[in-house]
Amino acid sequence: MDFSLTQAQQDLSALSRRILTDRVTPDRLTELERSGSGFDEAVWADLAAAGVLAAALPESICGDGYGLAEQCSILIELGRTLAPAPYLETVVLGAGALSDHPNGYAAAAARGELIITAALAEPVGYDLVRPGTRAERAGSGWRLNGTKTAVPFGAVAGLFLVSTTTPEGAAVFAVEREQAGGGQGIVDRFGDTLAHPIEVGGFGVIEKRQHQHGFRVYSKDAENDQKQAE
């Protein structure tokens, strides 16, 4: 069995390392820490411009069609430099789960225009099978109620994948930033831009079912989604 890296893995690793080595210096990390910012917008823009963000995403969203092995090569370089960049959350998890969503979330993430994160942890624990956050049908949509803690890059994310329990079982909702907190936005109680809590409640999220990666994803704009599906 051949465990050697492919040419694509080597190229992406080298490209990522060059960008990150130039940008993510000890002085820069200290600067970000002192400013209270846990996200380096310049690094993220450089990764997007170089095609790193889109490289391991499907061609249908303007990616290069590479996969998990290439994503791992990029993640290694991000870890090597301690880069404050949400590649795992936005590209691997977010864009991966929403790659065929008609709202274009994944394509926006691939261009570096949208930060996606996962809101999974809760005050009472971390249970993906029976999350404490509840989702109930409300007319033609859904109403979510609950609190998520330690949301990675919650201060800059524009879209949250929120784990919930519905009458039908566990489900994940795609919640846009302005919908979180009942219209109040992100609730910053910890003062940590890397791990913000959010509260969801008081809004409807219209249904959109997608059976991707073993879970259901819901979002708004059901009527448009249904028309496109047809």
VEXDREN-2710 file (C-alpha; in Angstrom, 1 decimal):
% VEXDREN-2710
k/r/px/py/pz
1/MET/0.0/0.0/0.0
2/ASP/1.3/3.4/-1.0
3/PHE/1.1/6.0/1.7
4/SER/3.1/8.7/-0.1
5/LEU/1.5/12.1/-0.6
6/THR/-0.1/12.9/-3.9
7/GLN/1.2/15.9/-6.0
8/ALA/-1.9/17.8/-5.1
9/GLN/-1.4/17.3/-1.4
10/GLN/2.2/18.4/-1.7
11/ASP/1.3/21.5/-3.7
12/LEU/-1.4/22.5/-1.3
13/SER/0.8/21.9/1.7
14/ALA/3.6/24.0/0.2
15/LEU/1.3/26.8/-0.9
16/SER/-0.5/27.0/2.5
17/ARG/2.8/26.9/4.4
18/ARG/4.2/29.7/2.3
19/ILE/1.2/32.0/3.0
20/LEU/1.0/31.1/6.7
21/THR/4.7/31.3/7.4
22/ASP/4.8/34.8/5.9
23/ARG/1.6/36.0/7.6
24/VAL/1.3/34.1/10.9
25/THR/4.3/35.3/12.9
26/PRO/4.7/35.3/16.7
27/ASP/4.4/39.1/16.6
28/ARG/1.2/38.9/14.6
29/LEU/-0.3/36.3/17.0
30/THR/0.6/38.5/20.0
31/GLU/-1.0/41.5/18.3
32/LEU/-4.2/39.5/17.7
33/GLU/-4.3/38.3/21.3
34/ARG/-3.8/41.8/22.7
35/SER/-6.5/43.2/20.5
36/GLY/-9.0/40.5/21.6
37/SER/-9.4/39.2/18.0
38/GLY/-9.3/35.5/17.4
39/PHE/-9.5/35.8/13.6
40/ASP/-7.0/37.0/11.1
41/GLU/-8.9/38.5/8.3
42/ALA/-5.8/39.1/6.2
43/VAL/-4.7/35.5/6.3
44/TRP/-8.2/34.3/5.4
45/ALA/-8.3/36.6/2.4
46/ASP/-4.9/35.4/1.3
47/LEU/-5.9/31.8/1.5
48/ALA/-9.1/32.5/-0.5
49/ALA/-7.2/34.5/-3.1
50/ALA/-4.7/31.7/-3.6
51/GLY/-7.5/29.1/-4.0
52/VAL/-6.6/27.2/-0.9
53/LEU/-10.2/27.5/0.6
54/ALA/-11.8/26.2/-2.6
55/ALA/-9.2/23.6/-3.5
56/ALA/-10.8/20.6/-1.7
57/LEU/-14.4/21.5/-2.4
58/PRO/-16.6/20.1/-5.2
59/GLU/-16.3/21.6/-8.7
60/SER/-20.0/22.4/-8.6
61/ILE/-19.2/25.3/-6.2
62/CYS/-16.1/26.4/-8.1
63/GLY/-13.8/24.2/-6.2
64/ASP/-11.0/22.0/-7.6
65/GLY/-12.7/18.8/-6.7
66/TYR/-10.1/17.5/-4.2
67/GLY/-11.1/15.8/-1.0
68/LEU/-10.4/15.0/2.6
69/ALA/-6.7/14.0/2.1
70/GLU/-6.0/17.5/0.6
71/GLN/-8.0/19.1/3.4
72/CYS/-5.8/17.3/5.9
73/SER/-2.7/18.7/4.2
74/ILE/-4.0/22.2/4.7
75/LEU/-5.1/21.6/8.3
76/ILE/-1.6/20.3/9.1
77/GLU/-0.1/23.6/8.0
78/LEU/-2.7/25.6/9.8
79/GLY/-1.9/23.7/13.0
80/ARG/1.8/24.1/12.4
81/THR/1.6/27.9/12.6
82/LEU/-1.4/28.1/15.1
83/ALA/-3.2/30.1/12.4
84/PRO/-6.3/31.8/13.7
85/ALA/-8.4/30.7/10.7
86/PRO/-11.7/28.7/10.7
87/TYR/-10.8/26.3/7.9
88/LEU/-12.1/23.3/9.8
89/GLU/-15.4/24.9/10.7
90/THR/-16.0/26.8/7.5
91/VAL/-14.6/24.6/4.8
92/VAL/-14.4/21.0/6.1
93/LEU/-17.6/21.0/8.1
94/GLY/-19.7/23.9/6.8
95/ALA/-19.1/24.0/3.1
96/GLY/-18.9/20.2/3.1
97/ALA/-22.4/19.8/4.6
98/LEU/-23.9/22.6/2.5
99/SER/-22.2/21.9/-0.8
100/ASP/-25.4/21.5/-2.7
101/HIS/-27.6/23.9/-0.8
102/PRO/-29.4/26.3/-3.2
103/ASN/-28.7/29.4/-1.1
104/GLY/-25.0/29.3/-2.2
105/TYR/-23.5/29.2/1.3
106/ALA/-20.7/26.8/0.4
107/ALA/-19.7/28.8/-2.7
108/ALA/-19.5/32.0/-0.6
109/ALA/-17.4/30.2/2.0
110/ALA/-15.1/28.9/-0.8
111/ARG/-14.6/32.5/-1.9
112/GLY/-13.8/33.6/1.7
113/GLU/-16.9/35.7/1.9
114/LEU/-18.8/33.7/4.5
115/ILE/-17.6/32.2/7.8
116/ILE/-19.5/29.1/8.8
117/THR/-19.2/27.6/12.2
118/ALA/-20.8/24.7/14.2
119/ALA/-22.8/25.5/17.3
120/LEU/-22.8/22.2/19.1
121/ALA/-21.8/22.5/22.8
122/GLU/-24.4/23.5/25.4
123/PRO/-24.3/24.5/29.1
124/VAL/-25.4/21.1/30.2
125/GLY/-23.0/19.1/28.0
126/TYR/-22.3/17.9/24.5
127/ASP/-24.8/15.5/23.1
128/LEU/-25.2/15.2/19.4
129/VAL/-27.9/12.5/19.7
130/ARG/-30.2/14.5/22.0
131/PRO/-29.2/18.1/22.1
132/GLY/-30.8/20.3/24.7
133/THR/-31.7/22.9/22.1
134/ARG/-35.2/22.2/20.8
135/ALA/-36.8/22.8/17.5
136/GLU/-40.6/22.8/17.1
137/ARG/-42.7/23.4/14.1
138/ALA/-44.3/26.8/14.0
139/GLY/-46.7/27.3/11.1
140/SER/-44.8/26.7/7.9
141/GLY/-41.5/27.0/9.7
142/TRP/-39.6/26.1/12.8
143/ARG/-38.9/27.7/16.1
144/LEU/-35.6/27.0/17.9
145/ASN/-35.0/27.5/21.6
146/GLY/-31.8/26.9/23.5
147/THR/-28.3/28.1/24.2
148/LYS/-25.0/27.0/22.6
149/THR/-21.7/27.7/24.3
150/ALA/-18.1/27.7/23.1
151/VAL/-19.0/28.4/19.5
152/PRO/-15.7/28.5/17.5
153/PHE/-15.2/31.9/15.7
154/GLY/-18.7/32.9/16.8
155/ALA/-17.8/36.6/16.8
156/VAL/-17.2/36.6/13.0
157/ALA/-19.4/33.8/11.7
158/GLY/-22.2/34.6/9.3
159/LEU/-23.8/31.2/9.4
160/PHE/-24.2/28.7/12.3
161/LEU/-24.9/25.0/12.0
162/VAL/-27.0/24.5/15.1
163/SER/-27.6/21.0/16.5
164/THR/-31.2/20.5/17.9
165/THR/-33.7/17.9/18.9
166/THR/-36.9/17.9/16.9
167/PRO/-40.0/15.7/17.4
168/GLU/-38.6/13.6/14.5
169/GLY/-35.1/13.2/16.1
170/ALA/-31.8/15.0/16.0
171/ALA/-31.4/17.6/13.2
172/VAL/-29.1/20.5/12.3
173/PHE/-30.4/23.9/11.3
174/ALA/-28.5/26.4/9.2
175/VAL/-29.1/29.7/11.1
176/GLU/-27.9/33.0/9.6
177/ARG/-26.3/35.4/12.0
178/GLU/-29.1/37.9/12.2
179/GLN/-31.5/35.1/13.2
180/ALA/-29.5/34.1/16.2
181/GLY/-30.6/35.5/19.6
182/GLY/-34.1/36.2/18.6
183/GLY/-32.9/39.1/16.4
184/GLN/-30.4/40.3/19.0
185/GLY/-27.4/38.7/17.4
186/ILE/-24.5/37.0/19.1
187/VAL/-24.6/37.1/22.9
188/ASP/-21.1/37.8/24.1
189/ARG/-20.9/36.8/27.7
190/PHE/-17.5/35.2/27.8
191/GLY/-15.5/38.0/26.1
192/ASP/-13.7/35.4/24.0
193/THR/-13.9/35.9/20.3
194/LEU/-12.8/32.3/19.7
195/ALA/-15.6/30.7/21.7
196/HIS/-18.8/32.7/21.8
197/PRO/-22.1/31.5/23.2
198/ILE/-25.3/32.1/21.1
199/GLU/-28.9/32.0/22.1
200/VAL/-31.5/31.0/19.5
201/GLY/-35.2/31.5/20.0
202/GLY/-38.1/33.6/18.9
203/PHE/-37.7/33.1/15.1
204/GLY/-38.9/30.7/12.5
205/VAL/-36.6/28.7/10.3
206/ILE/-38.5/27.4/7.3
207/GLU/-37.9/23.8/6.4
208/LYS/-35.4/22.5/3.9
209/ARG/-34.5/18.8/4.2
210/GLN/-31.3/17.5/2.9
211/HIS/-29.9/14.1/3.8
212/GLN/-26.2/14.8/3.8
213/HIS/-23.5/13.1/5.9
214/GLY/-26.1/11.3/8.0
215/PHE/-28.0/14.3/9.3
216/ARG/-30.8/16.6/8.2
217/VAL/-30.1/20.2/7.4
218/TYR/-32.8/22.9/7.6
219/SER/-32.8/26.5/6.5
220/LYS/-35.1/29.3/5.5
221/ASP/-36.4/29.9/2.0
222/ALA/-38.3/26.7/1.7
223/GLU/-40.5/27.8/-1.1
224/ASN/-37.5/28.8/-3.3
225/ASP/-35.7/25.6/-2.3
226/GLN/-38.7/23.5/-3.3
227/LYS/-39.0/25.2/-6.7
228/GLN/-35.4/24.6/-7.4
229/ALA/-35.6/21.0/-6.3
230/GLU/-38.5/20.5/-8.7
END
